[in-house]
Amino acid sequence: MVRLIVVFLFLIVFLLMSIPILFVLWLIGLKRPDIKERSSLAIVSWAFRVLAFLSGVRLTIEGEENIPANEGVLFIGNHRSCFDIVLAYGNAKAPVGFISKKQVKKVPVLNLWMMNLHCLFLDRDDLKQGLEVINSASDLIRQGVSIMVYPEGTRNKTDDPLQPFHRGTFKIAHKTGCKIVPVTVTRTEMIFERHKPFIRSAEVKMIYGKPIDTGAMDMKERKTVDAVVHQVMEETYRAAL
């Protein structure tokens, strides 16, 4: 319970104290949006690394050399815990936006940081809005901003490595021909979800797989790339346990 209180207090203090920082970043962004972007990423990455430390996470990262440099890619992650996002952003070295459910946009201050980081908010019940999100994500990738998506759609609460993927997620790759980088995490549910409301120390792995170049595929191959990625991540998950 002590860890939960400490983590919660840090998060509240960070959000409150970051309000004037957000204002300064907004002013900077009027002239230098590149500095605003880099600064926002650095601040959020630092805060999430602190959250992981306070939570007792012992993280092992593998395959960082598989992340292409100087281009936007589509990161595909498996989703077992709210800490998946904490760890992913804590390790981000270049601009990356997440596709998140629309409800998160209502969280004060946090929503401003997310918008600074090119995050997009998805209404799963609105097909038209979903297509707009896919188009926006595709535009960001063309501009060199990577996008992180959890195509399972919700947290995996089972003992299976992955749930089925929503194929619509991969339309971003269909449109852009970008590289897909699988990001497989293990045991993140052991930090919090398996024993709510307690936060407990856990050994976690985050594994970046080799990039899959959809630009080198024909349209038929692109349409089945979701199955390829799912298989790669399932094999990676089982091998990492």
Residue pairs with C-beta under 8 A, 6 or more apart in sequence:
1 197
1 198
3 54
3 55
3 56
3 198
3 199
3 200
4 197
4 198
4 199
6 54
7 51
7 54
7 55
7 199
10 50
10 51
10 54
11 51
14 47
15 108
15 109
15 110
16 109
18 43
18 109
18 113
19 109
21 43
22 109
22 112
22 113
22 116
25 36
25 39
25 40
25 116
26 36
28 35
28 36
28 39
29 35
29 36
36 116
37 95
37 116
37 117
37 118
38 95
40 113
40 116
40 117
41 92
41 94
41 95
41 96
41 117
43 113
44 89
44 113
44 117
45 89
45 90
45 91
45 92
48 85
48 86
48 87
48 89
48 90
49 90
51 86
51 90
52 59
52 83
52 86
52 87
52 90
55 83
55 191
55 192
55 199
55 201
56 191
56 199
56 200
56 201
56 202
57 83
57 87
57 191
57 201
57 202
57 204
58 201
58 202
58 203
58 204
59 87
59 204
59 205
59 206
60 203
60 204
60 205
60 206
61 91
61 205
61 206
61 207
61 208
62 205
62 206
62 207
62 208
63 207
63 208
63 209
63 210
64 91
64 208
66 181
66 208
66 209
66 210
66 211
67 73
67 93
67 181
67 208
67 211
68 179
68 181
68 211
69 94
70 144
71 144
71 178
71 179
72 140
72 141
72 142
72 143
72 144
72 145
72 146
72 147
72 176
72 178
73 141
73 146
73 147
73 178
73 179
73 180
73 181
73 211
74 141
74 146
74 147
74 149
74 170
74 172
74 173
74 176
74 178
74 179
74 180
74 181
75 88
75 96
75 146
75 147
75 148
75 149
75 180
75 181
75 183
76 149
76 150
76 151
76 169
76 180
76 181
76 182
76 183
76 229
76 233
77 84
77 88
77 148
77 149
77 150
77 182
77 183
77 184
77 185
78 84
78 150
78 152
78 156
78 161
78 162
78 183
78 184
78 185
78 233
78 237
79 150
79 152
79 154
79 155
79 156
80 155
80 156
80 185
80 187
80 188
80 189
80 193
81 155
81 185
81 188
81 189
81 191
81 192
81 193
82 155
82 192
82 193
83 188
83 191
83 192
83 204
84 150
84 185
84 188
85 98
87 185
87 188
87 204
87 206
88 96
88 98
88 148
88 183
88 206
89 96
89 98
89 117
91 206
94 146
95 117
95 118
95 144
95 145
95 146
96 117
96 118
96 145
96 146
96 147
96 148
97 117
97 118
97 119
97 120
97 137
97 140
97 145
97 146
97 147
97 148
98 114
98 117
98 119
98 120
98 147
98 148
98 149
99 119
99 120
99 121
99 122
99 133
99 137
99 147
99 148
99 149
99 150
99 169
100 114
100 119
100 120
100 121
100 122
101 121
101 122
101 124
102 121
102 122
102 123
102 124
104 110
104 111
104 114
104 121
105 111
105 114
105 121
118 140
118 145
118 147
120 133
120 136
120 137
120 147
121 133
122 129
122 130
122 133
123 129
123 130
124 130
124 153
130 168
134 168
134 171
134 172
134 175
135 175
137 147
137 149
137 172
138 172
138 175
138 176
140 147
141 147
141 172
141 176
141 178
142 176
147 172
148 183
149 169
149 172
151 165
151 166
151 167
151 169
151 170
151 226
152 162
152 163
152 164
152 165
152 166
153 163
153 166
154 163
155 189
155 193
156 162
156 163
157 189
157 193
161 233
161 234
161 237
161 238
162 230
162 233
162 234
162 237
164 230
165 226
165 229
165 230
167 226
169 226
170 180
170 222
170 225
170 226
170 229
172 178
173 180
173 214
173 222
173 225
174 214
174 219
174 222
174 223
176 214
177 214
177 215
177 217
178 214
178 215
179 211
179 212
179 213
179 214
179 215
180 211
180 212
180 214
180 225
180 229
181 208
181 209
181 211
181 212
182 208
182 209
182 212
182 229
182 232
182 233
182 236
183 206
183 207
183 208
183 209
184 205
184 206
184 207
184 209
184 233
184 236
184 237
184 240
185 204
185 205
185 206
185 207
186 204
186 205
186 207
186 237
186 240
186 241
187 202
187 203
187 204
187 205
188 202
188 204
190 200
190 202
190 204
191 199
191 200
191 201
191 202
191 204
192 198
192 199
192 200
205 240
207 236
207 240
209 232
209 233
209 236
212 225
212 228
212 229
212 232
214 221
214 222
214 225
217 225
